[in-house]
């Protein structure tokens, strides 16, 4: 499920790169929110589950953090012009934050081997930043900030999906994102005029890919610990690199970015196995029957 989510999110960012500069980030989030509400509602109808998002307080914290994370992601890629693969790499710093936060927030304690992944990932993130100009630095900082907000969001998702269905959690988040972005988005559309057919098509594809990734990711948290699923989600970096260099034809990254990426992905591989075992014990599933976390 997390690999499917990674493909959807990487393709979503590639579509975002194709969007004209005149369409602002709040407009993208607004459309994604509306499409997300529709998609999550269809998922609830299809599975014949009732809307049951769970605790209002936890949902509000999760939705606010998730909305802030998406805004930072979209601004970094769309308006700050950050290269797609590098932005995704820094956005995926969320597992490093989760290794720090999952114990106090969820009671999921890591092993000694897993704790080695944290400094390795931090060094990799620093290398990935590399030397950058003033114009690019804002996008890189926002991509890192997105990882921090994402860490908070996914930890609270982990709390919610332990008792509630995934589509209800996503529906609440998408509705929150649409409402939060609507004043700025609608104001911009009113001032500038509506979207062209091509712009609307790209916005719609961003929304569809976003809800596909969101539902897959939220469902994944039913089968693994917050750290293991998020670290497995580092595969998104590889998919983003494919879309960036093969599909969009972006320039190759610097040597420091490649070295940093190798360290971050190595940190993910180091941390997955211990957390997979922990997830099996926490869920009451015997190791030989535990759901496989990529």
Protein Blocks (a to p, Z undefined) as FASTA:
>chain_A
ZZmmmmmmmmmmmmmmmpcfklcfklmmmmmmmmmmmmmmmmmmmnopacdebjfklmmm
mmmmmmmmmmmmmmmmmmnopafklmmmmmmmmmmmmmmmmmmmnopacdfklmmmmmmm
mmmmmmmnopcdfklmmmmmmmmmmmmmmmmmmmmmmmmmmmpcfklmmmmmmmmmmmmm
mmmmmmmmmmnopcdfklmmmmmmmmmmmmmmmmmmmmmmmmbcfklmmmmmmmmmmmmm
mmmmmmnopacddfklmmmmmmmmmmmmmmmmmmmmmmmmmnopafklgccdZZ
